[in-house]
Amino acid sequence: MKPFHVYMLRCRDGSYYVGHTDDIAVRIAQHQAGTFDGYTATRSPVELVFSAELETRIEALEREMQLKGWSRAKKAALARGDWDAIRALARRGARRQHV
């Protein structure tokens, strides 16, 4: 069975785009070429800054929704691979929700 991927792009304007696909090479090429309609069509070039392989489309979609809910700071930490910052930002966000 073909794996699925959740991925995050950094766009030309510095914003982040999160998506999922079953063919990451083709999807990134579509984003780069501007042939994938939507958010990235006018924000290329884009740079792949994170991807993870998952077994099912449902898992990839759930992870995509989770990442889309993250703050810009947390997405930037993910792009850097800074897991300590991600944990700290998660704790900070959890404290704000309980106030």
N, C-alpha and C positions, 0 to 999 in steps of 0.2 A: 504494500500500500504506500502511496506517495505521501510524504510528510507535508505538513502545513507550516507556515512561518508567520510570526507576528514580527513587524519591523517598524522602525522609526527613522524618519528622514529629517535632516536639517535642510530647510529651504534657503534659497538665496537671500530672503529677507530676514533670516535668523529664526523664523518660526519652525515649529516641529509638526510633522504629520505622522500619524500612526495608522497602520493598516495591517491586513493579513492577506495571504495568498498561498496557493499551492505551487507556484513557480516564481521564486523570488527574483531570479535573473531576468526573466521576461518582464515582471512587474516593474522592477527598477528601471529597465530600459524604456518602458512605457512612460514612466514618470519623467525621465530625462528628456525624452523626445516630445513631451507635452501632449501625448496621445491618450493619456489616461485622464479623462474629464474630471473636473472638480478642483479641489483646493490647490494642487500642485501644478496645474496646467499653466498658470501664469507666474509661478514662483521658482522655475528651474533656472539654473541647475540645482539639483538636489544632491545631498550626500547621505548615504546609508550610514547611520551612526549606531544602530542597534538592530539585531535580529535574534530570534530564538526559534528553534524547531520544536513543533508540537505534533502529537500523533493524530489529532482530529481537527476538523474545521471548527467544531464547537469550542474546543480548548483554545484554539487560536483566536476566535472571536471574543471569548471571555477575557483573554489576556489583553486583546486590543481595547476592549471597553475599560478594563482596569487602567491601562496606561493613559487612555484619553482623559480619564478622571484625575490624573496627576497634575500637580502644579507645574508651571514652567521650570522652576528651580529643580524640582525632582526629575523632570525629563532631562534637563541639562546634566544632572548628576549621573543619570543612566547613560547618557551619551558619552560621558567621560569614563564610565565604568567605576564610579566612586560609590561603592556600596555603603561605606560609613556615612556619607552624606545622605544617601537615600534613607537609611535607617533613622538618622537624626531628623530628617524632614518628615518622615512618617510619624515619629513620636510627637513632633511639634503639631502636625495636623490633627492627630488624635486628641491632643490636649485642647485645641481650639473647638473641636466638636463637642466636648463635654462642658464647655463654659456656658 
